[in-house]
Amino acid sequence: MVLTRPRVGVAVLTMGDRMPELLALLESVAKQDEPATRVVVVGNGTALMGLPDGVIAVELDENLGVPSGRNVAWQRLREFGDVDVLVDLDDDGLLIDTGVFRRIADLYWEDPHLGIVSFRIADETGTTQRRHVPRLRAKNPMRPGLVTTFLGGGHALSMPMLEQTGGWPDAFFFTHEETDLAWRAIDRDWDVLYEPRLVLQHPKTSPARHTIYHRMTARNRVWLAKRHLPAPLVPVYLGVWVVLTVVRAKSLAGLRASFGGFAEGIRTSGGPRRPIRWWTVWRMSRLGRPPVV
């Protein structure tokens, strides 16, 4: 157990096209019964105007993508030296409970091995989509426990864990950056916890409606395997996902984009290769998701 209560900082990434939703989110952040030490909003290729007093604005000249934008927020909070846990929130999300940061501080106070906490994402009716439960057996979104990945829309990250892992994978731009970070955290003996009592309300959407989603999802899966899997597991992982991609395809355009992404991932690099240990593979398998699916 740490000696002092963890201090929570908040980071929000925005492209400036959801200002009413962003302001509502920041209002819900301000209403927390245990306030955040710092709140940073990163404008990913956009100017930021009209933010509440006390919110730190960081304006980037271009859209660097989700992981790079979140790395900018992390480094800005890191400079202050008074944040122990970083909470990332989607700019169109909403905290509907005022005790979220207090519960997060409790969790990190009680468990020194806790690296990542994944929120539950629910729509306006309280429904959680199956894809928002970070485990294979996703029928019950209310079941908490250790997992092998987490949700990008709402989560908490230990600052010491970020220091050890090196933060987000800049090259990914978006999709699978959470799994990349989670695998590195688990390989360094940090826990990843899904806690459904921590809720981020978020509009119901499907990223698969965009062709670029299919391409980048496939590309980043290849990069994920090349960067982190022991050599014998790379073809197994990619083979499984090629089959699943074909089976799940809903359009020829999406399938074509996926195979273009696979090809791009094979011929390009998503960052240096640092394979996880076989012990990590075993641990992930024990948690219900071996790194082949």
N, C-alpha and C positions, 0 to 999 in steps of 0.2 A: 504494500500500500504506500502511495506517495505521501509525503509529509504535509503538503499544502493542497488545498482544494484546487482542481484544475480550472484554469481560466479559459473561457470559450471565446473564440473569434469567429466572425461570419464573413464568407466571401460569396459574392453573387456575380455571375458573368452575364453580360447582356450585349445584344447587338443594337439596342436602342429602338426596337420595333414593338416593344411590349411595355411602354411606360406606365399605363394605368395598372397593369398587373404587377410591375416592379414596385411601384409605390405602395400598392396594397400589401405586397410581401414585406417590404421594409417596415410598414406600420405593424404587421404581425410580429416582426422581430423586436420592435421597440416595446411591445406589450408583454414580453416574456417576464415572468416573475423573478428570474435570476438573469440580469442583463448581460449582454455580450460586452466583452472588454473593448473590442474593436469591430467595426463593420466596414468592409471594403467592397466597392462595386467597380468592376472592371468593364469599361466600354470597349468591346472587341471590334475595333474599326469604327467607332462612333464616338461623338461628343456626348457628354453627360451634363444635363442641366436640370435644375429643379429638384435635386436630391435633398432629403431632410438634413437639417443641421446635425453635424457630428459624423455623418457618413463620409468616408474617405473615397474620393473618386480617382480612378486611374484610367486615363484615356489612351488607347492604343491607336496608332495611325492606320493599322490594317487588321483584318480579322485573322488572328493567328490560330484559330481553332480552339476547341474545348480544352484539351490538356495543356497547351501552351498558355492560354488565358488563365487557367487555374494555377499554373506555376507562377505567373506574374502576381496573382493574388497572394499565394503562399509566401513568396519572397517579400512582398510588401508587409504582410503581417509579421513575418520573421524579423524584419528590421526593427520593429517596436520592442520585441523581446518580452512582451507581456501576454502572450497567447500560448496555451498548452495544447488546446484542441481546436482544430479548424473545422468549421461546419460549412459545407458547400450546399447552396440551395439554387434550384432552377428559378429563373427570373419570372416565370409564370406560375410558380407554386405559391402555397399559402400555409402558414402554420396556424392550425385551428385550435391548438391547445397552448396555453400560456406556460406550461411547465416543461417544455422540450429541452431547453438548455440546462435546467436544473437536473433533469433525469440523465442527460449526457454527462454532466459533471459527476454525478453519483456513480455512473458506470465506470468512468475512467479512474475515479478515486479508489474504487473497490478492486480494480483489476489492473495491475501494472503491465500485464502482457497484452492488453487490449490495444489493437492498432487501428481498426476500422469498425465503425458502427453504421449499418445500413438501415435507413428509415423504411417504413412502409409507404408506398405511393397509393393514394386512393383518390377516386374522382369525387365529384360533388355529391354523389349518392352514397359514398362510403365504400364503393366497390373497388377492389384491387384486381387489376388484370393479371392473368396467369404469368405473362412475361415480366411482371414486376415483382415476382417472388424469386429470390436468387438461389433456387435449388431445383433439382430435377423433379422431385415429388412436390408439386406446387398446389395441390388441391386445397390445402388449408393455409391461407395467408396469415393467420393469426398465430402460427407456431413459431416461436423464437428459437434461436440456436446458432451454433457456429456454422459458417458457410465458406465457400471458396471464391465468391465474387460479391459485388455489391451494386447498389443502384446509384447511377450518376445524379439523379434528380435531387436526392437528399441524403446526406451522409455526414459522418464526423470522422476526422482523421487525427491521429496522434502526431503532434509536431516532431517528437523524437523518431517516430516511425518514418515520417517523410524524410528526415535527415538521413536515416540509414538506407532507405531505398532510393533516394535521389529524386523523389517526386514523380510527376506524371510523364508519360512518354510523349515528348513534343511532336514527333513525326506522325502520330496516329490521326491527328486533326479531330476526328470524332469516331465513336464506336470502338468498343473493346478496351479503351484505355483503363476502365475500372478493373477488368480482369487482369490486365498486365500489372497494374499496381498491386492488386490483391495477391497474385502469385508471388511477387517479390516480397511482399510483407510476410506471407506464410512461410516462405523459404528462410526468412530471418527470425522465425519463431514468434511472430505476432499473431494474435487471434483476429478473425473477421467475424463480427456478430451481426445477425439480422434481428432487429428489435422492433416488432410490429406496433408496440405502444407509441413509438415515435412516428408521427404521421405527417407527411407533406401532402396536402390536397393539391391535385394537379388535374387539369383538363384531360379527358380521355382522348388519346391520339394514337396514330400508327405511323412510326417513322418509315415503314416499308412502302408508304405511298410515293416516296421519292426514289427515282432510279439511282441517284448517287448513293443512297443508303445501301443498296445491294452491292455496289462496287466497293465501297469503303469497308463494309462489313467483311466481305470476302478477302480483300487485301490485308486487312488488319488481323484476320485469323491466321493468315500465312505468316505475317510478321510475328505474331504472338508465339506461334510454334517455333519459328526459326530462332527467336530470341531466347526462349525459356525452356523448351522441352529437351530432355535427353534425346540423343540422336535416334534411338530405336523407336521412340514414340512419335516423332515428327510425321512420318508417312501414315501412321495409324490415325492420328488426330485429323490430318488433312483428308485422308480417305473417308473417314466417317462424315466429315462436314461436306464433302462433295456430294455424297449420297443424300444427306439430309437436305442440302440445297436443292437438288433435283426433285426430291419427293415433295418438298414444301413449296415449290415454285408456283406462283399464281398467274404469271404472265411470261411470255417469251422475252419481252424487253427486260424484265427483272432478271431472268435466268442468264440472258446475254451479258448484262451488266455484272452479274456475279462472277461469271467465268472470266470476264475481263479483269475483275479485281483479283481473282486467284492468280492470273498470269502476271499482273503487276506486282503482286506480293512476292512471287518467285524470283522475278528479275531485279527487284529493288530491295534495299535494306531499310528496316524500320528502327535500326539502332544496333548497338553491339550485342553480341551473343553471350549470355551468361546463364547457362542451363541450371535449372533448379535441381536440388539433390533428389536422389531416389527416395530418401526419407520423406521429403515433401510430397512426392508422388503418392507414397503409401498413406501419409496423413490426409491428403485430399481425398483419396479413395475411401478412407475410413469415414470421412465427413459426408460421403454419399455422392461425390462427383469426381471420379478419376479424371485426370487431364487428357482424356481422349475423346470427350464429348461435351 
